[in-house]
Structure formats: C-alpha cells, structure tokens
Amino acid sequence: MAHVITEECIACGACISTCPVDAISEGEPYVIDAGTCTDCAACVDSCPVDAISAD
C-alpha cells in the first residue's frame, strides 16, 4: 500500500530527500507515485506536519 500526501503538506521538501526510491514529486501538495513507492515509511517519519499517511 503506497503512502499519500494530504493537503496539510507545507512543501518543505523533507520527504523528497528521505525517499530512497525517488517516488515523491513536487506539487501542491507533493505527490507520491504509488507504482514506485515501496511502503518503507521513511517519508512519514520525516514530515514535520504529519501530512503523509498510508493510503
């Protein structure tokens, strides 16, 4: 199950730098590519506003 970034995203970029498979791209809010995401949850731990959750 891939993770999703919610509207609470502040576009700080913390999740992009922690994703080991480069599944996150910039946008409003940022977007996680479900086909690339390995469900490692590194992005969840890096988000300062808890804007990432399991889909």
N, C-alpha and C positions, 0 to 999 in steps of 0.2 A: 504494500500500500504506500503510495507516494505521499509526501507531505505537501501542504498548501500554505500559501502566504495570504493572510487576511488583510482587510482594509486598514487594520491598525499599523501596518508597515509604515515606517518613517524613512525608508530608503537610505539607511545608513551604510549599507554595503557589508556589514559584518558577516552576513550569511554567505555572500558570494565568496569571500576569501576562505571560508572554512569548508566549503563543499568540495570533497575530494574528486568528484566526477564532473564538475562544472555544469551542474544541472540547473543553476539559477541564473536568470537573466534580468536585467534592469527593466523597469516599467513602473506603472502606477496601479497597484502595488507591484513589487517584484514578482516574478513568476518562476515556479519550479516545473521543469519538464518531467512529467510523470514517467515517460519512457526511459529517461536517463537516470532518474533518482533511484538510489539503491536502498533507501529507507534506513540510512545509517544514523540519522537524527543529529548529526553534527551541527546543522543549521539551527535546530531547535534550541540547543544549548547556547548558541552564540547570539541569539536575538535578544537585544536589551529591552524590548517591549512585549515579548511573548506573542508575536504576531504569526508564528508558524505552528501548525498543528497537523496531526495525521488526518488524511482525507477519509 
